[in-house]
Amino acid sequence: MTARVGILGGGQLGMMLAASLFKLGADVSLYDPDPRSPARHRFASVTTAAWTDRAALARFFAEVDVVTYEFENVDVSVIAEVAGHRVFRPGLSVLTTTQDRLAEKRLCRERGLPHARFEAASSPDELREVGRAFGFPFIVKTARGGYDGKGQARVVDEASLERATAELFADGAARRSLILEELVPFSLEASCIVARDAAGRAEVFPIFENHHEHHVLDWTLVPARLPEPVAETIREIALEAARGMDVVGLLTTELFVAPSAATTGGRVVGEHAVFVNEFAPRPHNSGHVTRTATTLSQFDALARILCDLPLTTPRLVNDGAFVMGNLLGDLWLDRGAARLAFDAWARHPEVLDVMLYGKHEARAGRKMGHFVAHAASPSRAIDAVAAFRRDLSRPVG
C-alpha cells in the first residue's frame, strides 16, 4: 500500500479526496498557491507556493510517492521537469490531453468516440474566416483554460462573430488556440465516472444527469432519466475513453444526449444520439452525489487506486432518486449575510447531507458547498433541492 500521497490543489476536491485517503491511513500532502485555500486551514501538511516555483515543487515531490491533481490547469512542463520518479495517477499524458479541448476532440476522432464537428482557429482573422466557412450557429471556446462557461461564446451570426472575436482577443493577444464546435441540440446532459486501477480493472459509477444554469452546474440527479440502452452506450463510451487514454485513476466523461433525427456524428441508440463533450481526469462536481448515494464514493475510489487497494462496484444505496445541489456564492450575496439560514434543515428531512467548503469569500457563481436530497421520484428530489435552497437564503430579520 502506498502511504505517501501528494495532491496538487487545495480546493474542495483536494479536501474531500484527502479525507478519503486519511480513512485508509495514508499520509497526505497538498500543494496550492492560494494562502487562503480551504485546505490551508484544515490540514497540517500544505505547501503554499506558485505552480512555477520549481524549488517548492521539488521539495513537495520529495515528500510523496504518488501524486494526483484536483484540476487540469497546471503547467505540465514544469511539473514533469521536477517530478523525478514520482508516480502520477492519472498520468501526465492524460493531463496533457484533457487540459486542451482541441487535443480532446482529436483524441475522440482518432478513437472513434462520438463528437460534434469541430475546427481550430488561432487569430482574429482566422476565427472570422473559419467561422464563416464552418457555418452558423456554433460555439467558440479557448482550447485551454476556462471553466463554468468562461472563455467561450455562442456565435449565431456576423454580429455575434464580431463580438466573440473582440471578447476572446480583448487582452491584445495576436494568437490564441481556439476550437469551434457545432451546436448539439441536446435534450439532456450526462456524466459518467470510470475508476480504473493500475491492473486495468475498471468500475463504472451510475450515470448522472446534470442541469446547468448560466454554464454552472446547478444540480445532478442519479440515476439519470435515460432508457437503459442509452445508459449502456454512455458506459461503453466512458470505458473506451478511459482505456484509450490508459487512465489509472478517475476519468469523468461529460456527454450530450440529443435526438438522433436532428444530429450527425453521435453514436445512435434508437431515437437518441450520444456525443462526448469533455473529459475530466479527476473527481468531478457531479460526482459529489456519490458521497451519499453510492456504496463507494468517487473520492474513496480514487483513494483506493492511489493506495493500490482493490475497487468494488459502486451501487446506489437504495431506491428512489438522489439529487446534489450546488451552493453558490449568490445565495450568500442575495441574503446579505455571512451565513445561510441552516436552521432550515429541520424543515427538510429529505436533505441527507450538507457540505461547506470553507472558502473565505462568497462571490457570484463561486461554488461554496453542496447538499444532497433523496426522494421517491426524480421530480420530488429536484423540487426538494429548490425548496431547501429557497429556505437557506431567506432574508435576514
C-alpha positions as CSV (number, residue, x, y, z in Angstrom):
1,M,0.0,0.0,0.0
2,T,1.2,3.5,-0.9
3,A,1.4,5.6,2.2
4,R,2.6,9.0,1.0
5,V,0.2,10.8,-1.4
6,G,0.5,14.3,-2.9
7,I,-2.4,16.3,-4.2
8,L,-1.9,19.3,-6.5
9,G,-4.6,21.7,-5.4
10,G,-6.2,22.5,-2.1
11,G,-9.8,23.3,-3.0
12,Q,-12.9,21.3,-2.2
13,L,-11.9,18.3,-4.5
14,G,-8.5,18.0,-2.8
15,M,-10.0,18.3,0.6
16,M,-12.6,15.6,0.0
17,L,-10.0,13.3,-1.5
18,A,-7.7,13.9,1.4
19,A,-10.5,12.8,3.8
20,S,-10.9,9.5,1.9
21,L,-7.1,8.9,2.0
22,F,-6.9,9.6,5.7
23,K,-9.5,6.8,6.2
24,L,-7.0,4.4,4.6
25,G,-4.2,5.5,6.8
26,A,-2.3,7.4,4.1
27,D,0.0,10.4,4.7
28,V,-1.3,13.3,2.6
29,S,0.3,16.5,1.5
30,L,-1.3,19.2,-0.6
31,Y,0.1,22.0,-2.8
32,D,-1.8,25.2,-3.6
33,P,-0.6,28.7,-4.4
34,D,-3.5,30.3,-2.5
35,P,-2.7,31.1,1.1
36,R,-6.4,31.1,1.8
37,S,-7.2,27.8,0.1
38,P,-9.7,25.7,2.0
39,A,-7.1,23.0,2.6
40,R,-4.7,25.5,4.1
41,H,-6.9,25.9,7.2
42,R,-7.9,22.3,7.6
43,F,-4.8,20.2,7.1
44,A,-1.3,20.3,8.6
45,S,0.8,19.4,5.5
46,V,0.0,22.1,2.9
47,T,2.6,23.8,0.7
48,T,1.7,27.3,-0.3
49,A,3.8,28.3,-3.4
50,A,3.4,29.2,-7.0
51,W,2.9,26.5,-9.7
52,T,6.1,27.8,-11.3
53,D,8.2,27.6,-8.1
54,R,10.4,24.7,-9.1
55,A,12.2,24.5,-5.8
56,A,9.0,24.3,-3.8
57,L,7.6,21.7,-6.1
58,A,10.7,19.7,-5.9
59,R,10.5,19.7,-2.1
60,F,6.9,18.7,-2.3
61,F,7.5,15.8,-4.6
62,A,10.4,14.6,-2.4
63,E,7.8,14.0,0.4
64,V,5.5,11.8,-1.5
65,D,5.4,8.6,-3.6
66,V,2.4,9.1,-5.8
67,V,0.7,12.3,-7.0
68,T,-2.7,13.3,-8.3
69,Y,-4.4,16.6,-9.1
70,E,-7.8,18.2,-8.4
71,F,-7.9,20.3,-11.6
72,E,-6.3,20.4,-15.0
73,N,-4.8,23.9,-15.3
74,V,-1.3,23.2,-14.1
75,D,1.8,23.6,-16.2
76,V,2.7,20.1,-17.2
77,S,6.2,21.0,-18.5
78,V,7.2,22.5,-15.1
79,I,5.7,19.5,-13.2
80,A,7.4,17.0,-15.4
81,E,10.7,18.8,-15.1
82,V,10.8,18.5,-11.3
83,A,8.7,15.4,-10.5
84,G,11.5,12.9,-10.9
85,H,10.4,9.3,-10.5
86,R,7.1,10.1,-8.8
87,V,4.1,8.2,-10.0
88,F,1.2,10.3,-11.3
89,R,-2.3,9.0,-11.3
90,P,-3.8,9.7,-13.8
91,G,-0.6,10.2,-15.8
92,L,0.8,13.4,-17.1
93,S,0.0,12.3,-20.7
94,V,-3.7,12.2,-19.7
95,L,-3.4,15.6,-18.1
96,T,-1.8,17.0,-21.3
97,T,-4.7,15.8,-23.4
98,T,-7.6,16.8,-21.1
99,Q,-6.3,20.3,-20.4
100,D,-6.6,21.1,-24.2
101,R,-10.1,20.9,-25.8
102,L,-8.6,20.5,-29.3
103,A,-6.5,17.6,-28.1
104,E,-9.6,16.0,-26.6
105,K,-11.6,16.3,-29.8
106,R,-8.7,15.0,-31.8
107,L,-8.5,12.0,-29.5
108,C,-12.2,11.4,-29.9
109,R,-11.7,11.5,-33.7
110,E,-8.7,9.1,-33.5
111,R,-10.5,6.7,-31.1
112,G,-13.9,6.7,-32.9
113,L,-15.6,8.3,-29.9
114,P,-18.7,10.3,-30.9
115,H,-18.3,14.0,-31.0
116,A,-19.6,17.2,-32.6
117,R,-18.0,18.6,-35.7
118,F,-15.1,21.0,-34.9
119,E,-12.4,23.2,-36.4
120,A,-9.5,25.1,-35.0
121,A,-8.6,28.8,-35.2
122,S,-5.8,30.9,-33.6
123,S,-6.1,34.6,-34.7
124,P,-8.9,37.1,-35.1
125,D,-8.8,36.9,-38.9
126,E,-8.7,33.1,-38.8
127,L,-11.6,33.0,-36.4
128,R,-13.7,35.1,-38.8
129,E,-12.7,33.1,-41.8
130,V,-13.0,29.7,-40.3
131,G,-16.3,30.7,-38.5
132,R,-17.9,31.8,-41.8
133,A,-16.8,28.6,-43.5
134,F,-17.9,26.4,-40.6
135,G,-21.4,27.9,-40.7
136,F,-23.6,29.5,-38.0
137,P,-24.5,28.7,-35.3
138,F,-21.5,27.3,-33.4
139,I,-19.7,27.6,-30.0
140,V,-16.2,29.0,-29.9
141,K,-14.0,28.2,-26.9
142,T,-10.5,28.8,-25.8
143,A,-8.7,25.4,-26.2
144,R,-7.0,25.8,-22.8
145,G,-8.2,27.2,-19.5
146,G,-11.7,28.4,-18.9
147,Y,-14.4,26.6,-16.9
148,D,-18.1,27.2,-15.9
149,G,-18.7,29.0,-19.2
150,K,-15.7,31.2,-19.1
151,G,-13.7,31.6,-22.3
152,Q,-16.5,30.7,-24.7
153,A,-19.1,32.4,-26.8
154,R,-22.2,31.4,-28.8
155,V,-22.0,32.6,-32.4
156,V,-25.2,32.8,-34.4
157,D,-24.5,35.5,-37.0
158,E,-21.9,38.0,-38.2
159,A,-22.6,40.4,-35.4
160,S,-22.1,37.8,-32.6
161,L,-19.0,36.6,-34.5
162,E,-17.5,40.1,-34.2
163,R,-18.5,40.3,-30.5
164,A,-16.9,36.9,-29.8
165,T,-13.7,37.9,-31.7
166,A,-13.4,41.1,-29.7
167,E,-14.0,39.3,-26.3
168,L,-11.6,36.4,-27.0
169,F,-8.8,38.8,-28.0
170,A,-9.7,41.6,-25.7
171,D,-6.2,41.4,-24.0
172,G,-4.5,42.3,-27.3
173,A,-3.1,38.8,-27.9
174,A,-2.3,38.2,-31.5
175,R,-2.8,34.4,-31.3
176,R,-4.8,32.1,-29.1
177,S,-5.7,28.5,-29.6
178,L,-9.5,28.3,-30.2
179,I,-11.9,25.5,-31.0
180,L,-15.2,26.0,-32.9
181,E,-17.8,23.3,-32.2
182,E,-21.1,22.6,-33.9
183,L,-24.0,23.2,-31.6
184,V,-25.6,19.9,-30.5
185,P,-29.4,20.3,-29.8
186,F,-29.1,18.2,-26.7
187,S,-32.1,17.2,-24.6
188,L,-30.0,16.0,-21.6
189,E,-26.5,16.5,-20.3
190,A,-24.9,13.5,-18.6
191,S,-21.6,12.5,-17.0
192,C,-20.1,9.1,-16.3
193,I,-17.2,8.4,-14.0
194,V,-14.9,5.5,-14.5
195,A,-12.5,4.4,-11.9
196,R,-9.6,2.3,-13.3
197,D,-6.7,0.8,-11.4
198,A,-3.1,0.0,-12.4
199,A,-4.0,-3.5,-13.5
200,G,-6.6,-2.1,-15.9
201,R,-9.6,-3.2,-13.9
202,A,-12.4,-0.6,-14.2
203,E,-15.6,0.2,-12.3
204,V,-18.3,2.5,-13.7
205,F,-20.5,4.7,-11.5
206,P,-24.2,5.1,-12.2
207,I,-24.9,7.7,-14.9
208,F,-25.5,11.2,-13.7
209,E,-28.0,13.7,-15.2
210,N,-26.8,17.3,-15.0
211,H,-28.6,20.6,-15.2
212,H,-26.7,23.9,-15.6
213,E,-27.7,27.5,-15.0
214,H,-25.6,30.2,-16.7
215,H,-23.0,27.5,-17.6
216,V,-22.5,26.4,-13.9
217,L,-23.7,23.0,-12.6
218,D,-26.9,23.6,-10.7
219,W,-28.0,20.1,-9.8
220,T,-27.1,16.4,-10.5
221,L,-29.6,13.6,-10.5
222,V,-28.8,9.9,-10.1
223,P,-29.9,7.7,-11.6
224,A,-30.2,9.7,-14.8
225,R,-33.6,9.6,-16.5
226,L,-32.4,7.6,-19.6
227,P,-33.5,4.5,-21.4
228,E,-31.2,1.6,-20.4
229,P,-29.8,1.2,-24.0
230,V,-28.7,4.8,-23.9
231,A,-27.2,4.4,-20.4
232,E,-25.3,1.3,-21.5
233,T,-24.0,3.2,-24.5
234,I,-22.7,6.0,-22.3
235,R,-21.0,3.4,-20.0
236,E,-19.3,1.9,-23.1
237,I,-18.1,5.3,-24.4
238,A,-16.7,6.2,-20.9
239,L,-14.9,2.9,-20.7
240,E,-13.5,3.2,-24.2
241,A,-12.2,6.7,-23.3
242,A,-10.6,5.6,-20.0
243,R,-8.9,2.6,-21.7
244,G,-7.9,4.6,-24.7
245,M,-6.0,7.1,-22.5
246,D,-4.7,4.3,-20.2
247,V,-6.2,6.2,-17.2
248,V,-5.1,5.0,-13.8
249,G,-7.4,6.9,-11.5
250,L,-10.7,8.6,-12.4
251,L,-11.9,9.8,-15.7
252,T,-15.2,11.7,-15.9
253,T,-16.7,11.8,-19.4
254,E,-19.3,14.6,-19.9
255,L,-21.8,13.9,-22.7
256,F,-24.8,15.2,-24.6
257,V,-27.9,13.2,-25.4
258,A,-29.7,14.5,-28.4
259,P,-32.5,13.4,-30.8
260,S,-30.8,11.2,-33.4
261,A,-33.0,12.7,-36.2
262,A,-31.6,16.2,-35.5
263,T,-27.9,15.4,-35.3
264,T,-25.0,13.8,-37.1
265,G,-21.7,12.5,-35.6
266,G,-23.2,11.0,-32.5
267,R,-23.4,7.3,-31.5
268,V,-27.0,6.5,-32.4
269,V,-29.2,4.5,-30.0
270,G,-32.7,4.3,-31.4
271,E,-34.2,7.8,-31.2
272,H,-31.2,9.2,-29.3
273,A,-27.6,10.1,-30.2
274,V,-24.8,10.4,-27.7
275,F,-21.9,12.8,-28.0
276,V,-18.7,13.3,-25.9
277,N,-18.5,16.9,-24.7
278,E,-15.4,17.0,-22.4
279,F,-13.2,14.9,-20.1
280,A,-12.0,15.5,-16.6
281,P,-9.3,13.2,-15.2
282,R,-10.2,13.8,-11.5
283,P,-13.1,13.9,-9.1
284,H,-16.0,15.8,-10.7
285,N,-18.6,18.2,-9.4
286,S,-21.4,15.9,-10.5
287,G,-19.8,13.0,-8.6
288,H,-20.2,14.8,-5.2
289,V,-23.6,13.0,-5.0
290,T,-21.7,9.7,-4.7
291,R,-20.7,10.6,-1.1
292,T,-24.3,9.9,-0.2
293,A,-25.9,8.0,-3.0
294,T,-23.5,5.1,-3.8
295,T,-21.7,2.4,-1.8
296,L,-18.4,3.7,-3.0
297,S,-17.8,7.5,-3.5
298,Q,-15.7,8.9,-6.3
299,F,-13.2,10.1,-3.6
300,D,-13.0,6.7,-2.0
301,A,-12.5,5.0,-5.3
302,L,-9.6,7.3,-6.2
303,A,-8.1,6.9,-2.8
304,R,-8.0,3.1,-3.2
305,I,-6.3,3.4,-6.6
306,L,-3.7,5.8,-5.2
307,C,-3.1,3.3,-2.4
308,D,-3.1,0.2,-4.6
309,L,-6.2,-1.2,-2.9
310,P,-8.9,-3.1,-4.7
311,L,-12.0,-1.4,-6.1
312,T,-15.6,-2.6,-5.6
313,T,-18.6,-1.9,-7.8
314,P,-20.3,1.4,-6.8
315,R,-24.1,0.8,-6.4
316,L,-26.9,3.0,-5.3
317,V,-27.6,2.6,-1.6
318,N,-31.3,2.4,-2.0
319,D,-34.2,3.1,-4.4
320,G,-35.6,6.4,-5.4
321,A,-33.6,9.4,-6.6
322,F,-30.7,11.4,-5.2
323,V,-30.0,15.0,-6.2
324,M,-26.9,17.0,-5.4
325,G,-27.5,20.8,-5.4
326,N,-24.6,23.2,-5.6
327,L,-24.5,26.1,-3.1
328,L,-23.1,29.1,-5.0
329,G,-21.9,32.4,-3.5
330,D,-25.0,34.1,-5.0
331,L,-27.1,32.6,-2.1
332,W,-24.9,34.4,0.5
333,L,-25.0,37.6,-1.6
334,D,-28.7,37.5,-2.1
335,R,-29.3,37.1,1.7
336,G,-26.9,39.8,2.6
337,A,-25.4,37.8,5.4
338,A,-22.2,35.9,6.2
339,R,-24.1,32.7,6.9
340,L,-27.1,30.9,5.3
341,A,-30.2,30.1,7.4
342,F,-29.2,26.5,8.2
343,D,-32.0,26.2,10.7
344,A,-34.0,25.4,7.6
345,W,-32.5,21.9,7.6
346,A,-35.0,20.9,10.4
347,R,-37.9,21.5,7.9
348,H,-36.3,19.5,5.1
349,P,-35.8,15.9,6.2
350,E,-35.2,14.8,2.6
351,V,-31.9,16.6,2.7
352,L,-29.4,14.0,3.9
353,D,-26.0,15.8,3.7
354,V,-24.7,19.3,3.6
355,M,-21.0,20.2,3.0
356,L,-19.5,23.7,3.1
357,Y,-16.0,24.1,1.6
358,G,-14.7,26.8,3.9
359,K,-13.9,29.4,1.2
360,H,-13.1,32.8,2.6
361,E,-15.3,34.9,0.4
362,A,-18.7,34.4,-1.3
363,R,-18.7,35.5,-5.0
364,A,-21.3,35.2,-7.7
365,G,-21.1,31.8,-9.3
366,R,-18.4,30.5,-6.9
367,K,-19.0,27.0,-5.5
368,M,-19.2,27.4,-1.8
369,G,-20.7,24.0,-0.9
370,H,-23.2,21.4,-1.9
371,F,-26.0,19.2,-0.4
372,V,-27.8,16.0,-1.3
373,A,-31.5,15.3,-1.2
374,H,-33.3,12.0,-1.5
375,A,-36.9,11.3,-2.6
376,A,-39.1,8.6,-4.1
377,S,-39.0,10.1,-7.6
378,P,-36.7,12.4,-9.6
379,S,-39.2,15.3,-9.7
380,R,-39.7,15.2,-5.9
381,A,-36.0,15.2,-5.3
382,I,-35.4,18.1,-7.7
383,D,-38.2,20.0,-6.0
384,A,-36.7,19.3,-2.6
385,V,-33.4,20.8,-3.8
386,A,-35.1,24.0,-4.9
387,A,-37.2,24.3,-1.7
388,F,-34.1,23.9,0.5
389,R,-32.2,26.5,-1.4
390,R,-35.0,29.0,-1.1
391,D,-35.2,28.4,2.7
392,L,-31.5,28.7,3.1
393,S,-31.4,32.1,1.5
394,R,-34.5,33.7,3.1
395,P,-33.9,37.3,4.1
396,V,-32.3,38.2,7.4
397,G,-34.7,39.6,10.1
